[in-house]
Amino acid sequence: MNSGREEIFSGNLLRLVKLRGKYECIQHPGAVAVLPVLPDGRVLFVRQFRPAVNDYILELPAGLMEPGEEPLETGKRELLEETGYRCNKIELIQRFFSSPGYSNEELYLCLALELELVSRSLEEGLEIVIMEKQEIKEGLQKGSFSDAKTIIGLQFFLQEF
């Protein structure tokens, strides 16, 4: 399926290519989202400004995969960078495409357990939010979460915990 690719644009993060002369596709390096569950059963989130939607979004910690990096390593790295927490147990729970109609972005969803706070310094512009199961349930019902990877992760959380 790689034949007939014509690059239209190449940026810092994404490439836009034309496939078979007809379809346009955003080429993405892949990303990992982490569902971090504290020992007491609460979940860690980050609130950050997302320029693409011009708003602050409450979401699971997530980030891009580096070339050659395995999803679990990305998950550990992003969790630490975005929350200051290290996980002693992490597992892959889901793999999905964010929007296969126009992008090849593949997301890996990981469950992180046995968390310990190791740093209080966070990436600039991030706010940590910690929620209990009932708050998460209510937030999903009220539409407080608008990020697909977060909604998928929280549905898993509600089923399994």
BAFI-3210 file (N, C-alpha, C; in Angstrom, 3 decimals, decimal comma, padded with zeros to 6 digits):
// residues 161
n [1|2|3|4|5|6|7|8|9|10|11|12|13|14|15|16|17|18|19|20|21|22|23|24|25|26|27|28|29|30|31|32|33|34|35|36|37|38|39|40|41|42|43|44|45|46|47|48|49|50|51|52|53|54|55|56|57|58|59|60|61|62|63|64|65|66|67|68|69|70|71|72|73|74|75|76|77|78|79|80|81|82|83|84|85|86|87|88|89|90|91|92|93|94|95|96|97|98|99|100|101|102|103|104|105|106|107|108|109|110|111|112|113|114|115|116|117|118|119|120|121|122|123|124|125|126|127|128|129|130|131|132|133|134|135|136|137|138|139|140|141|142|143|144|145|146|147|148|149|150|151|152|153|154|155|156|157|158|159|160|161]
n.u [000,810|002,174|002,853|002,746|002,841|002,842|004,521|003,084|003,294|005,606|006,109|007,124|006,020|004,087|003,346|001,922|000,538|-000,215|-002,102|-002,054|-002,708|-005,176|-006,216|-005,728|-003,522|-002,635|000,458|001,636|003,732|002,900|001,526|001,272|-001,009|-001,648|-003,211|-003,201|-003,430|-003,772|-002,611|-004,827|-006,960|-007,770|-007,595|-005,078|-004,969|-004,149|-004,517|-004,492|-003,694|-004,875|-003,968|-005,109|-007,838|-008,360|-008,711|-008,778|-008,111|-009,105|-007,356|-005,962|-002,513|-000,237|001,741|004,037|005,598|009,026|011,444|012,028|011,318|009,625|006,120|005,503|007,720|007,548|005,161|005,901|007,840|006,378|004,418|005,980|007,180|004,910|003,409|005,017|005,029|006,207|005,770|005,610|004,590|003,389|001,198|000,125|-003,070|-004,795|-004,998|-005,331|-006,586|-006,692|-008,190|-008,826|-009,750|-008,401|-005,866|-002,900|-002,401|-001,578|-002,603|-001,549|-002,797|-002,057|-002,054|-001,120|000,242|000,954|002,068|004,351|005,170|007,759|008,787|008,185|008,275|006,815|005,990|005,769|002,728|001,035|-001,463|-002,119|-004,739|-006,656|-008,897|-011,695|-013,427|-016,273|-016,472|-015,361|-017,221|-019,477|-018,425|-018,090|-020,770|-021,756|-020,363|-017,834|-015,389|-013,646|-011,847|-010,931|-009,123|-008,929|-011,588|-011,914|-009,983|-011,080|-013,503|-012,562|-011,377|-013,662|-014,936|-013,112|-012,257]
n.v [-001,200|001,129|002,265|004,831|007,295|010,711|013,366|016,172|018,099|018,762|018,943|019,911|017,942|016,467|014,907|015,513|013,559|012,490|009,808|007,251|009,112|010,209|010,246|012,138|012,055|012,291|011,731|010,297|010,007|008,253|007,613|007,468|006,910|007,136|005,466|006,303|004,858|005,478|004,014|004,128|003,979|006,239|008,369|009,870|012,899|015,255|018,703|020,753|023,377|023,212|024,161|023,492|023,181|025,405|025,557|024,500|021,192|018,323|015,487|012,146|011,525|011,780|011,231|011,666|008,986|008,322|007,863|004,429|003,797|001,816|001,285|000,954|002,051|004,690|005,365|005,227|007,271|009,566|009,691|010,288|012,754|014,387|014,224|013,794|011,411|008,070|004,854|001,544|-000,608|-001,387|-001,846|-002,767|-002,015|-001,448|-000,752|001,514|003,378|006,874|008,443|007,025|007,756|009,915|009,944|008,213|007,954|006,075|004,997|003,935|002,563|002,504|000,918|002,129|001,267|000,997|003,504|006,151|009,271|011,154|013,534|017,012|018,894|019,931|019,745|022,875|024,673|022,569|021,145|019,135|016,920|015,046|012,412|010,699|007,543|007,917|010,632|010,531|008,916|010,625|012,800|011,702|011,227|013,844|014,942|016,049|015,242|015,460|014,343|011,718|009,528|009,623|009,184|006,553|005,266|005,770|004,427|001,814|001,816|002,111|-000,289|-002,196|-001,548]
n.w [000,000|-000,022|-002,422|-004,933|-003,518|-002,985|-001,681|-000,211|001,740|004,371|007,738|011,105|012,722|011,282|008,083|004,931|002,503|-000,840|-001,856|-004,200|-006,124|-005,525|-002,845|000,142|002,868|006,252|007,558|010,444|013,358|015,351|018,629|022,232|024,802|028,280|030,887|033,983|037,051|040,358|043,512|045,258|043,575|042,215|039,263|037,266|035,458|032,832|032,326|029,616|027,278|024,020|020,987|018,464|018,876|020,252|023,068|026,543|027,460|029,219|029,734|029,321|030,149|027,443|024,466|021,694|019,919|019,879|017,232|016,754|019,339|021,725|022,432|025,254|026,500|025,604|026,874|029,633|029,685|028,865|030,880|033,151|032,314|031,961|034,314|036,541|037,800|038,248|036,895|038,110|036,969|033,812|031,078|027,812|026,668|024,590|021,098|018,482|015,624|015,269|013,448|010,760|008,269|007,196|008,265|009,332|011,985|014,706|017,807|020,986|023,885|027,223|030,414|033,485|036,520|040,097|040,875|041,617|042,988|041,739|040,938|041,119|039,203|036,242|032,716|031,085|031,300|031,881|033,930|036,702|037,321|039,521|039,757|041,199|040,811|040,718|040,037|037,498|036,154|036,254|034,854|032,293|031,657|031,611|029,544|029,951|029,064|026,081|024,428|022,382|022,885|025,622|026,437|025,501|027,119|029,660|029,540|029,499|032,054|033,742|033,243|034,149|036,751]
ca.u [000,000|003,037|003,148|001,979|002,795|003,444|004,519|002,537|003,795|006,329|006,299|007,879|005,374|003,267|003,548|000,712|000,880|-001,293|-002,017|-002,613|-003,169|-006,553|-006,492|-004,732|-003,369|-001,660|001,373|001,884|004,702|002,311|001,497|000,881|-001,772|-001,460|-004,253|-002,466|-004,311|-003,063|-002,906|-006,149|-007,988|-008,030|-006,911|-004,371|-005,197|-003,513|-005,303|-003,565|-004,260|-004,672|-004,205|-005,941|-009,246|-008,384|-009,356|-008,126|-008,680|-008,753|-007,058|-004,937|-001,176|000,037|002,779|004,534|006,655|010,298|011,848|012,585|010,866|008,501|005,006|005,562|008,760|006,959|004,194|006,627|008,483|005,363|003,816|006,914|007,323|003,686|002,788|005,978|004,872|006,813|004,986|006,405|003,922|002,695|000,826|-000,642|-004,440|-005,555|-004,289|-006,371|-006,317|-007,501|-009,120|-008,220|-010,244|-007,446|-004,585|-002,429|-002,021|-001,897|-002,470|-001,434|-003,311|-001,399|-002,472|000,033|-000,083|002,061|002,632|004,999|005,554|009,210|009,172|007,109|008,404|006,056|006,099|005,084|001,356|000,245|-002,029|-002,508|-006,067|-006,843|-010,331|-012,196|-014,264|-017,598|-016,286|-015,123|-018,530|-020,287|-017,805|-018,430|-022,195|-021,988|-019,576|-016,664|-014,218|-013,894|-010,714|-011,302|-008,261|-009,287|-012,878|-011,657|-009,289|-011,972|-014,463|-011,827|-011,235|-014,943|-015,238|-012,131|-011,955]
ca.v [000,000|002,302|002,779|005,972|008,360|011,982|014,258|017,498|019,002|018,129|019,878|019,421|016,777|015,722|015,007|015,318|012,872|012,080|008,369|006,780|010,247|010,572|010,462|012,829|011,366|012,832|010,710|010,632|009,060|007,381|008,194|006,600|007,499|006,348|005,491|006,127|004,601|005,547|002,866|004,245|003,841|007,484|008,468|011,121|013,545|016,548|019,723|021,572|024,121|022,580|025,201|023,035|023,395|026,685|025,343|023,619|019,857|017,397|014,256|011,263|011,872|011,150|011,887|011,040|007,976|008,672|006,801|003,225|003,625|000,910|001,983|000,972|003,017|006,020|005,578|005,537|008,577|010,621|009,770|011,010|014,133|015,180|014,189|013,641|010,072|006,910|003,641|000,338|-001,628|-000,799|-002,855|-002,312|-002,506|-001,199|-000,114|001,961|004,530|008,005|008,834|006,399|008,322|010,875|009,912|006,891|008,040|004,911|005,276|002,816|002,922|001,691|001,012|002,307|000,983|001,096|004,836|006,886|010,628|011,298|014,895|018,007|019,817|019,444|020,521|024,151|024,731|021,402|021,102|017,778|016,757|013,678|012,182|009,417|006,817|008,542|011,883|010,140|008,499|011,833|013,583|011,071|011,450|015,269|015,375|016,823|014,760|015,604|013,729|010,327|008,545|009,677|008,522|005,115|004,829|005,813|003,336|000,641|001,964|001,840|-001,726|-003,053|-001,187]
ca.w [000,000|000,008|-003,750|-005,378|-002,506|-003,369|-000,529|-000,475|002,782|005,462|008,843|012,261|013,306|010,336|006,638|004,152|001,259|-001,723|-002,074|-005,464|-006,907|-005,232|-001,428|000,946|004,149|007,199|008,075|011,847|013,909|016,360|019,964|023,331|025,902|029,493|031,911|035,235|038,183|041,636|044,374|045,880|042,548|041,485|037,970|036,976|034,166|032,612|031,638|028,849|026,159|022,719|019,971|017,347|019,224|020,953|024,356|027,503|027,401|030,280|029,018|029,854|029,675|026,151|023,684|020,466|019,979|019,255|016,290|017,355|020,720|021,919|023,080|026,716|026,883|025,392|027,949|030,872|029,525|028,837|032,209|034,015|031,843|032,073|035,640|037,623|038,376|037,607|037,122|038,261|036,177|032,665|030,089|026,662|026,767|023,366|019,983|017,565|014,767|015,734|012,393|009,586|007,018|006,647|008,967|009,766|013,394|015,507|019,223|021,903|025,200|028,242|031,804|034,367|037,922|041,054|040,619|042,704|042,622|041,819|040,565|041,163|038,077|035,103|031,489|031,191|030,801|032,274|035,275|037,080|037,911|040,006|039,911|041,685|039,853|040,593|039,282|036,107|035,634|036,067|033,787|031,022|031,417|031,336|028,389|030,396|028,333|024,640|023,760|022,106|023,558|027,034|026,581|025,356|028,327|030,817|029,403|029,977|033,508|034,394|033,100|034,826|038,138]
c.u [000,853|003,292|002,261|001,831|003,531|003,366|004,056|003,128|004,536|006,597|007,114|007,328|004,723|003,749|002,193|001,122|-000,385|-001,065|-002,730|-003,260|-004,538|-006,780|-005,353|-004,706|-002,314|-000,846|001,831|002,843|004,128|002,429|001,027|000,116|-001,651|-002,651|-003,553|-003,423|-003,466|-003,426|-004,286|-007,291|-008,348|-007,183|-006,288|-004,714|-004,294|-004,525|-004,294|-004,283|-003,886|-005,004|-005,130|-007,431|-009,444|-009,080|-008,458|-008,862|-008,183|-008,562|-006,067|-003,580|-000,876|001,158|003,226|005,601|007,887|010,671|012,512|012,119|009,646|007,385|005,092|006,617|008,258|005,989|004,853|007,220|007,463|004,692|004,700|007,023|006,085|003,099|003,772|005,886|005,604|005,904|005,942|005,783|003,172|002,401|-000,006|-002,051|-005,253|-004,664|-005,367|-005,885|-007,231|-008,545|-008,608|-008,755|-009,262|-006,080|-004,206|-002,000|-002,529|-001,618|-002,415|-001,912|-002,717|-002,017|-001,213|-000,419|001,167|002,819|003,296|005,445|007,059|009,674|007,962|007,214|007,761|006,371|005,287|003,682|000,488|-000,244|-002,461|-003,886|-006,191|-008,328|-010,628|-013,148|-015,625|-017,515|-016,097|-016,438|-019,396|-019,741|-018,106|-019,903|-022,490|-021,226|-018,375|-015,385|-014,524|-012,808|-010,968|-010,435|-008,563|-010,609|-012,709|-010,987|-010,199|-013,064|-013,827|-011,749|-012,544|-015,330|-014,363|-011,917|-013,227]
c.v [001,263|002,902|003,973|007,080|009,591|012,923|015,644|018,524|018,184|019,184|019,265|018,109|015,882|015,880|014,784|014,706|012,598|010,612|008,001|007,903|010,777|010,995|011,238|012,187|012,085|011,671|011,152|009,598|008,063|007,995|007,156|007,434|006,558|006,557|005,229|006,017|004,560|004,337|002,922|004,212|005,114|007,516|009,851|011,609|014,751|017,453|020,605|022,267|023,428|023,605|024,769|023,243|024,673|026,578|024,485|022,288|019,050|016,037|013,392|011,746|011,111|011,897|011,048|009,995|008,514|007,563|005,634|002,935|002,697|001,638|002,040|001,945|004,443|006,335|005,947|006,945|009,706|010,787|010,585|012,481|014,976|015,226|014,172|012,289|009,036|005,717|002,460|-000,838|-000,919|-001,914|-002,224|-002,888|-002,315|-000,524|000,269|003,132|005,665|008,416|008,315|006,896|009,292|010,853|008,472|006,911|006,813|005,250|003,970|003,308|001,952|001,943|001,093|002,161|001,104|002,404|005,404|008,248|010,766|012,709|015,812|018,993|019,191|020,276|021,793|024,068|023,542|021,546|019,662|017,823|015,290|013,498|010,782|008,825|007,494|009,848|011,593|009,731|009,710|012,693|013,017|011,315|012,898|015,766|016,234|016,428|014,834|014,953|012,226|009,320|008,492|008,951|007,004|004,570|004,789|004,755|002,019|000,674|001,589|000,368|-002,588|-002,742|-000,961]
c.w [000,000|-001,363|-004,068|-004,355|-003,023|-002,168|-000,953|000,489|003,821|006,529|009,947|012,797|012,257|008,902|005,987|002,828|000,462|-002,027|-003,369|-006,265|-006,545|-003,779|-000,771|002,319|004,992|007,731|009,465|012,441|014,919|017,742|020,974|024,350|027,091|030,429|033,247|036,425|039,457|042,506|045,034|044,862|041,820|040,216|037,819|035,567|034,056|031,923|030,920|027,702|024,861|021,634|018,835|017,614|020,032|022,315|025,252|027,510|028,597|029,630|029,775|029,357|028,381|025,448|022,520|020,749|019,271|018,273|017,017|018,769|020,759|022,667|024,606|027,227|026,709|026,518|029,265|030,825|029,602|030,198|033,145|033,615|032,139|033,473|036,801|038,315|037,538|037,887|037,223|037,525|035,049|031,664|028,986|026,761|025,487|022,334|018,980|016,713|015,205|014,702|011,056|008,242|006,379|007,322|009,301|011,235|014,149|016,961|020,001|023,260|026,217|029,611|032,655|035,817|038,779|040,828|041,860|042,182|042,802|041,473|040,632|040,006|036,845|033,870|031,657|030,599|031,161|033,707|035,539|037,732|038,305|040,296|040,426|040,650|039,649|039,811|037,790|035,448|035,312|034,935|032,411|030,670|031,030|030,110|028,751|029,669|026,836|023,795|023,609|022,853|025,049|027,284|026,462|026,618|029,537|030,746|029,870|031,509|034,228|034,305|034,009|036,300|038,935]
res [m|n|s|g|r|e|e|i|f|s|g|n|l|l|r|l|v|k|l|r|g|k|y|e|c|i|q|h|p|g|a|v|a|v|l|p|v|l|p|d|g|r|v|l|f|v|r|q|f|r|p|a|v|n|d|y|i|l|e|l|p|a|g|l|m|e|p|g|e|e|p|l|e|t|g|k|r|e|l|l|e|e|t|g|y|r|c|n|k|i|e|l|i|q|r|f|f|s|s|p|g|y|s|n|e|e|l|y|l|c|l|a|l|e|l|e|l|v|s|r|s|l|e|e|g|l|e|i|v|i|m|e|k|q|e|i|k|e|g|l|q|k|g|s|f|s|d|a|k|t|i|i|g|l|q|f|f|l|q|e|f]
***
